[in-house]
Amino acid sequence: MAELDSVKAPGAMAAVGLGPEDVAPYLRPGVAVGCENSPSSTTLTGDRNALELVVQQIKNALPDILVRMLNVDRAYHSSKLKTPLPNS
C-alpha cells in the first residue's frame, strides 16, 4: 500500500448504513462495494471524485442514513489496487 501513489490515483472509502442491494443503485463507474460489513452496512471504495458524488447523492436521497467519507487516501479493497505480485 505504501508504494501506491495517492496523488496520481487518489482513492477513497466511505461508510454507508445500507446493505449492498440498497446501495447498488447509487454506484457509478469508479465506485464499488469494497466490504459488506453487515446486512445494513457497507464500505464503498474507489476513485475519490466519483465516490464523493455517490456520497452526496445518498445524503440527498436518504438524509437519515449514515454515510461518511473515511479518513484514508487510498481505495483499500478496490480492484484498482489489484496488481500482479513481483516474480509471479
C-alpha positions as CSV (number, residue, x, y, z in Angstrom):
1,M,0.0,0.0,0.0
2,A,2.8,2.4,0.8
3,E,4.1,2.1,-2.8
4,L,0.8,3.4,-4.3
5,D,0.9,7.0,-5.4
6,S,-2.2,8.6,-3.8
7,V,-1.6,11.8,-5.7
8,K,-1.6,10.3,-9.2
9,A,-4.5,8.0,-8.4
10,P,-6.4,9.4,-5.4
11,G,-8.6,6.8,-3.9
12,A,-11.1,7.0,-1.1
13,M,-13.5,5.0,1.0
14,A,-16.9,5.7,2.6
15,A,-19.0,4.0,5.3
16,V,-22.7,3.7,4.4
17,G,-25.6,2.5,6.6
18,L,-27.1,0.5,3.7
19,G,-26.7,-3.1,2.6
20,P,-25.2,-3.9,-0.7
21,E,-28.5,-4.3,-2.5
22,D,-29.7,-0.9,-1.2
23,V,-26.5,0.9,-2.1
24,A,-26.3,-0.6,-5.6
25,P,-28.5,2.0,-7.4
26,Y,-26.1,4.7,-6.3
27,L,-22.9,3.1,-7.6
28,R,-21.2,4.6,-10.7
29,P,-18.1,3.8,-12.7
30,G,-15.1,4.0,-10.4
31,V,-17.0,3.2,-7.2
32,A,-17.7,-0.3,-5.8
33,V,-18.7,-2.1,-2.7
34,G,-15.4,-2.9,-1.0
35,C,-16.7,-4.6,2.0
36,E,-20.1,-6.0,3.2
37,N,-19.9,-5.3,6.9
38,S,-23.5,-6.4,7.8
39,P,-26.9,-6.6,6.1
40,S,-27.2,-2.9,6.7
41,S,-23.7,-1.6,6.4
42,T,-21.2,-1.4,3.5
43,T,-17.9,0.2,2.8
44,L,-17.6,1.8,-0.6
45,T,-14.3,2.2,-2.3
46,G,-12.8,3.7,-5.5
47,D,-12.0,6.9,-7.2
48,R,-12.2,9.9,-4.8
49,N,-14.2,12.2,-7.1
50,A,-16.7,9.6,-8.1
51,L,-17.1,8.4,-4.5
52,E,-17.7,11.9,-3.3
53,L,-20.6,12.2,-5.8
54,V,-22.1,8.9,-4.6
55,V,-21.8,10.0,-1.0
56,Q,-23.6,13.3,-1.8
57,Q,-26.3,11.5,-3.8
58,I,-27.0,9.1,-0.9
59,K,-27.0,12.0,1.6
60,N,-29.5,13.9,-0.6
61,A,-31.8,11.0,-1.2
62,L,-31.6,9.4,2.3
63,P,-30.7,12.1,4.9
64,D,-31.3,9.9,7.9
65,I,-28.8,7.2,6.7
66,L,-25.3,7.2,8.0
67,V,-22.9,8.0,5.1
68,R,-19.5,9.5,5.5
69,M,-16.1,9.6,3.9
70,L,-13.4,7.7,5.7
71,N,-10.1,9.3,6.6
72,V,-7.9,7.4,4.1
73,D,-6.1,8.4,1.0
74,R,-6.2,5.0,-0.8
75,A,-9.1,2.9,-2.1
76,Y,-8.5,-0.2,0.0
77,H,-10.5,-3.3,-1.0
78,S,-10.7,-1.9,-4.5
79,S,-10.0,-3.6,-7.8
80,K,-7.9,-0.6,-8.6
81,L,-5.3,-1.9,-6.2
82,K,-5.0,-5.4,-7.6
83,T,-1.7,-5.7,-9.3
84,P,0.4,-8.7,-10.1
85,L,2.8,-9.8,-7.5
86,P,6.5,-9.5,-8.4
87,N,8.0,-12.7,-9.7
88,S,4.6,-14.2,-10.5
